[in-house]
Amino acid sequence: MGEIYKCCKEPQITYLAPVNININERTIGSVDVWRCAGAVIVSKLQKGKDKWKLVRLRNNGIIKYETADEKILDLKIEDYKIVDDFHTSFLVEDHLNKAVEI
């Protein structure tokens, strides 16, 4: 398990809401939001269960993204969005209690 993100010195971790990830109205995954969450990165190159990953995005910069075949990609981020034709992202907080069609 990765590093635990802390939003303050003494975080009060509580369950917030689910976000379903759909393709053609079929749920392929779900994110349970328990804390200050980041974004979901969706790969247009990968198929099946390894198509998406929950990550913490900064508003600008570069993120190291590990693909299903363990390659590391540098993805450019601007205003919490990936600048790339092969990946997309969305903020979890914008889709609480909803499904996201990808």
VMD Tcl script that draws the C-alpha trace (Angstrom):
set ca {
  {0.00 0.00 0.00}
  {1.25 3.48 -0.85}
  {1.83 6.48 1.34}
  {-1.25 7.67 3.23}
  {-2.27 11.19 2.28}
  {-2.95 13.44 5.28}
  {-4.95 16.62 4.79}
  {-4.14 17.89 8.30}
  {-2.26 16.89 11.48}
  {-5.14 14.79 12.83}
  {-7.33 13.66 9.92}
  {-10.81 12.32 10.63}
  {-11.13 9.55 8.03}
  {-14.76 8.91 7.09}
  {-16.56 7.34 4.16}
  {-17.80 9.99 1.75}
  {-19.30 8.40 -1.38}
  {-18.78 5.96 -4.26}
  {-17.83 6.83 -7.84}
  {-18.55 4.15 -10.44}
  {-16.48 3.92 -13.63}
  {-18.51 2.72 -16.61}
  {-17.95 1.71 -20.22}
  {-21.17 1.50 -22.26}
  {-23.18 1.68 -19.03}
  {-21.35 -1.39 -17.61}
  {-19.44 -0.76 -14.40}
  {-15.78 -1.79 -14.76}
  {-14.66 -0.42 -11.41}
  {-15.57 1.70 -8.46}
  {-13.78 4.12 -6.16}
  {-14.91 4.36 -2.54}
  {-14.03 7.85 -1.34}
  {-12.91 7.79 2.29}
  {-10.73 10.90 2.44}
  {-9.44 13.88 0.49}
  {-9.14 12.15 -2.88}
  {-7.25 13.01 -6.04}
  {-8.20 11.94 -9.54}
  {-8.71 8.86 -11.66}
  {-6.42 8.38 -14.64}
  {-7.96 6.44 -17.53}
  {-5.69 4.86 -20.14}
  {-7.12 4.68 -23.65}
  {-4.33 2.25 -24.59}
  {-5.00 -0.50 -22.04}
  {-7.91 -2.93 -22.00}
  {-10.01 -4.37 -19.18}
  {-9.41 -4.05 -15.46}
  {-6.04 -2.30 -15.79}
  {-7.55 0.58 -17.77}
  {-7.84 2.98 -14.80}
  {-5.97 3.91 -11.65}
  {-6.72 6.16 -8.65}
  {-3.93 8.69 -8.14}
  {-3.31 11.99 -6.42}
  {-2.85 14.77 -8.96}
  {-1.32 18.15 -8.35}
  {-2.80 21.07 -10.26}
  {0.26 21.33 -12.56}
  {3.44 19.35 -13.23}
  {4.45 15.83 -14.22}
  {3.15 12.57 -12.77}
  {4.93 9.22 -13.08}
  {2.29 6.71 -14.23}
  {2.91 2.96 -14.15}
  {1.20 0.98 -16.92}
  {-0.12 -2.58 -16.63}
  {3.09 -3.87 -18.23}
  {5.13 -1.96 -15.60}
  {6.39 0.81 -17.89}
  {6.72 4.26 -16.33}
  {5.27 7.17 -18.30}
  {5.69 10.87 -17.55}
  {2.26 12.48 -17.95}
  {1.98 16.28 -18.06}
  {-0.72 17.79 -15.83}
  {-2.28 21.23 -16.34}
  {-5.19 22.45 -14.19}
  {-5.75 18.89 -12.83}
  {-6.07 17.49 -16.37}
  {-3.70 15.22 -18.30}
  {-2.29 16.80 -21.46}
  {-2.13 13.64 -23.59}
  {-4.17 12.03 -26.38}
  {-3.91 8.56 -24.80}
  {-4.98 9.26 -21.20}
  {-7.66 11.28 -19.48}
  {-8.46 12.12 -15.87}
  {-11.30 13.37 -13.74}
  {-11.57 14.68 -10.21}
  {-13.32 12.23 -7.92}
  {-14.98 15.02 -5.94}
  {-16.82 16.18 -9.08}
  {-18.55 12.79 -9.44}
  {-19.54 11.69 -5.93}
  {-22.54 9.32 -5.92}
  {-22.46 9.23 -9.75}
  {-21.14 7.04 -12.53}
  {-18.52 8.30 -14.97}
  {-18.77 7.10 -18.57}
  {-15.31 6.71 -20.11}
}
mol new
graphics top color blue
foreach p $ca { graphics top sphere $p radius 0.5 }
foreach p [lrange $ca 0 end-1] q [lrange $ca 1 end] { graphics top cylinder $p $q radius 0.2 }
display resetview
